[in-house]
Amino acid sequence: MNMSEMTALMPILMLSLTAVVLMIQASIKRDQAVAWWITAAGLLLSLWGAGYARDFVQPVTVLLVVDDWGLFFTTLILMASLVTLILSKESFSPEGERKEEYYLLLVLSVLGAVILIQSSHMASLLLGMELMGVALYGMIAFPEKGELPLEAAIKYLVLSACASVMLLFGFALIYAATGDLTFAGIGAKAGEAYAREPVLLMAGSAMILAGLGFKLSVVPFHMWTPDVYQGAPTPVTGFLATVSKGAVFIALTRFFIEGQLYQYSSLIFALSAVAIASMLVGNWLALQQQNIKRLLAYSSIAHFGYLLLVLIALSMAIDADTNRLIGEAITYYLAAYIVTTLAAFTVVATLAGEDDSLSMIGAFDGLFWRNPLQASVLTVAMLSFAGIPLTAGFIGKFYLMTVAIQSQLWVLMGALVLGSAIAIYYYLRIIFAMSKIPPASIKLGSQGDINKGPRVEFGPQDLLAALLMLLVLLLGSWPQPFIAFAGSL
Amino acid sequence: MVMINLILILLVGGVLAMLSERAGENMPRRVALTVVLLDIIYLLSHLSGMADLTQLQAPMPDDPSTWLMHFKAQWIPAFGISIEFALDGVSLLMVMLTLVLGAIAISSSWTDVMAKRGFFEANLLWTLAGVLGVFMALDLFLFFLFWEVMLIPMYFMIAIWGHENRGYAAMKFFIFTQASGLLMLVATLGLVAVNHSATGQWSFSYFDLLNTPMAEQTAHWLMLGFFIAFVVKLPAFPFHTWLPDAHTQAPTAGSVILAGILLKTGAYGLIRFAVPLFPEAALDFSFTAMALGAAGVVYGAVLAFSQTDFKRLVAYSSVSHMGFVLLGVYAWNELALQGAVMQMVAHGFSTAALFMIAGSLQERLHTRDMREMGGLWQQMPRMGAVAMFFVVASLGLPGLGNFVAEFLVLLGLFQVNPWMTAVAALGLITGAIYSLILMQRSFQGEPNAKLEGHSLTDFGRREMLTMAVMMVALIGLGLYPQPVLDMAQPVLQSLLEMTSVEIAP
């Protein structure tokens, strides 16, 4: 490994360094403010590293590949982690409680996600996913006094372990069929192996998809999602929804493309079934939720169902033009999803904190008149999820539909339209709750007393929420620069 | 730029109206009214510099420069999406209708809305801005954007300031239009994809997408996507079920905007997009569409007759009247199209006025139930007389705008399908029945005993002025419809030419 390869790994090195510094700091003097600042500095350094590494894109050993696409998502999840970090500071655990380890876990989890994004080998994929997952168990269960977080962590731990086992078994089967563990190697040898051992190869791929599908929480591997979303501390839920799911999806995409899995119609068929089920079941169950965190859990199930459509479209892609479109669609949709989700969770974390009763939809009644800024952010986030024009989510959906039409995936398209139509209802419910005028102020009429509610202080979280809202609107109303950028990756 | 400014004035005006609430509770409505009037003056000042509006040159579909105004700027070049606005006679009529009814709606909200006036007027202005965008956008992406975005402030108007069942109504309104809008988005993308595979270029421009060659089957499906989106908004039977709820629950100004303007976006979409983009498919489909229109005329009238809620009755009468528009569009000859355009304008005024009367009654009596009314004329003669005027306008009394419209539609339709005309003409009779029932139950007859002791204030000067504007408009349309017909004529002419060339090559 030479110097240039080391430089390409800059974000990973910086994150590892941060983890080490945090451990040393904890052993010298326990102070959570210091730990917070070290983490923040470490994440910023890694961000700088991700920018610096852009000049050194190359495969680094057989395990990792550093490319522009991966570096873009590395940047994105590092930013998402920064958001999580800012929310975590304000959000949970009262004064005096020790939580330096939380920051260590956060850094380790991000490190796992970055490795996952850049993996080009089964071993690094597993390594990244486990590092990310194991650190997450700790983060979910961190408020150790609560019952819900503990339940969520156990649930996630047990099911995650099952998923990892599936994944490993899938690796073994594929190795048996092809004799290779690198994604590209599998892709090269799969054709011949398929002729010889079709069952082995298909069973292996199916198990890998199942294992990854669990992390993405697509139907039928979604059972854990609502409980974990609800039980985990809100910043961690946001982290899980964006960093963890995003990284896994990138890894899945890499494996899918490099391994040329899109050629096998039985896999495509299974994937289509999963995608359609996720769109419909996710949206349908979201209708019945009273807790906004659970609602967002089901909505994320649906969103990953939509996103799977793009992978399926790869099987139909005929020309380079369509392939470019598919690449842009993945980048745009995932970026839009991550930004929107962060905006939503920022609001939930700010308003509800760790109080489960405050994350019920009823608790958001009349929010427009109490806290217009946070209400506007949540409204924009909901509209973006629903795919209303001028928001990032709309351009994302626009991309998916264009891809579906170009690839003539009519059934998936139908499910997408139906799912989106159902989804409008529950996103609107939240907006409706927020827009209710509190009865008292109606009686008092137009005396203007409504505006004189408790003065809300403007904190860093409000700034963060406002920034994220602007980003969602910018991506939706002036997408050209980002489209050009995504096209260049 | 003129067209963008028209929209921007309303958008910025909305923000100003919201902020002005701090200066005083009455400020928002004053600001809002000023903004709309300013917009009207701005538009007129630019039109006065142009050629005589009654002798417009025919706007050619392949040459934007023959249009009254045209503006195009790059927006998302990766997909060939641009900010493209254009104005011809028909869209100009619609824009003027929107602005005038907008001013009227603001006036009707003068005493109606008590809470959060600033945000209310802002939403009203933003809805108007969205509607203007719909009437002027000629990039299909931009059109879809305005189509969807105008729903959001409208949703808020119903959801926040509506009546007892507002949550349900607002949700239903939004889901119906949004879900059907999704179909339109899919159809738009399909059309663009077909065009892309034919030319290798991405483009959402109306001018590029006209005359896209495609297989018959494809054209049918795509046309259906547009058709459903537009008839849900129109609304035509059997997609009308959102309308009675939304109209009844909306605050008065919301009902005025919904019935007066928003419904017209559906009709406009049919004339501008659904038929010209897919002329052959539309021709094949025309019988079904006309049957839906005729069914709507009769069905809406029958349901209107059986209502006890004043607003609901007017809402169902809209279904009936919009059936005429659908008939006129799919008869697709000059007379019928003229009638459809005329109906859009005339119905805008007559229904807006009826909703305002309903709103005034609710404000005074706190009910919309006609069983609790009766004999109101004695206490409120001015309101009674005004109501009488608009009721007979809505039933199609000769000499008023609605008559001209319905007559033209029937005349044009007769050349295409006499039997359908016979069915639709039933609508005129049933229309007379439900309109007069409305009048009898509320304003005539014995005064309702429950109203004893209520002192009911008659229409004041502000209300009479608003009503007078609409009366003059309807009388003008009825006695001298020529200017409106002249404005629409060249547009319709060129649309007819363009589609007929395609049908018989």
Interface residues (C-beta under 8 A of the other chain):
Chain A: W369 L383 A386 I388 P389 L390 F398 M401 T402 I405 Q406 M413 V417 S420 A421 I424 Y425 L428 R429 I431 F432 S435 K436 I437 S441 I442 G445 S446 Q447 G448 I450 N451 P479 Q480 I483 A484 G487
Chain B: E21 R22 E25 W75 I76 P77 A78 F79 M114 A115 K116 R117 F144 L145 E148 V149 I152 Y155 F156 A159 I160 G167 A170 M171 F174 I175 Q178 A179 L182 L183 L185 V186 L189 G190 A193
